[in-house]
């Protein structure tokens, strides 16, 4: 092969790879997570980490907290009450993830309980949020997906984003009504969770919010029904959406720590990982120190 042909062939190969990398983040917004490389709605075993970890999307951030944390199996209420069911609890990316301990309720009438809380297994599972996925690598959209046990309507909440680094969630995606082109708001006031305020916020107070665009969202029943597979337990729902960067200040890095979803009572929430955040700061600080030391040495 002559050198011109070799260069031309190599450039075409690189272009194909680059195009593939640029297109990899795009998802079809239909409530089916197979294009995330996730098999929770395809009959795979929910007790396995592999069912939840996205395949082919190494940069996707995820938090999985199905049912009650296994560490709370025999002390669901902080005492001797056994959990109705336990499940996978992992967080990270497909390339780097590990187990984590889900925090218990801190204050109020449910203090000491492990999430999700409730008088019985079915009543608690109704509020359970099993998973959240976030992909910020696409040039046009921020993608997200949530697996949970309640449909749109009465107890469903809205997605909050904290991108300005200040306390609170200044951006809200109104997903509680269901799918379609849903409003994106600049939010100054949220409604608080009714039973466990620590899980707040819950819903956007649209009376004071300013619409900045729309997001394409799917919110459908898809997955095990019931889950856990016992009489009286609810169906599984999947929320999937794409948020235009242009409506939230432009493309930027977004982490799970900056996303939040909770139901009306606050019996469960997902998106914030305080334990992971506390551990991550020293790790990343150490990585930065090593980088600076190597740079200085060079």
Secondary structure, DSSP 8 states (H G I E B T S, - for coil): --HHHHHHHHHHHHHHHHHHHHHTT----SS-GGGGT--TTTT--TTSHHHHS-SS-TT-EEEEE-SEEGGGTT-TTSSS---S-EE-EEEEETTEEEE----B--SSTTTT-BSS--SSHHHHHTT-EEEEEEE--SSSEEEEEEEES--SSSS---EEE--SSSSS--EEE--TT-SEEEEEEE-S-EE--SS-GGG---EE-TTT-EEEEEEEEEEEEEEEESSSSSTT--EEEEEEEEEEGGGTTSS----GGGEEEE-SS-S-EES--HHHHHHHHHHHHHHHHHHHHHHHH-
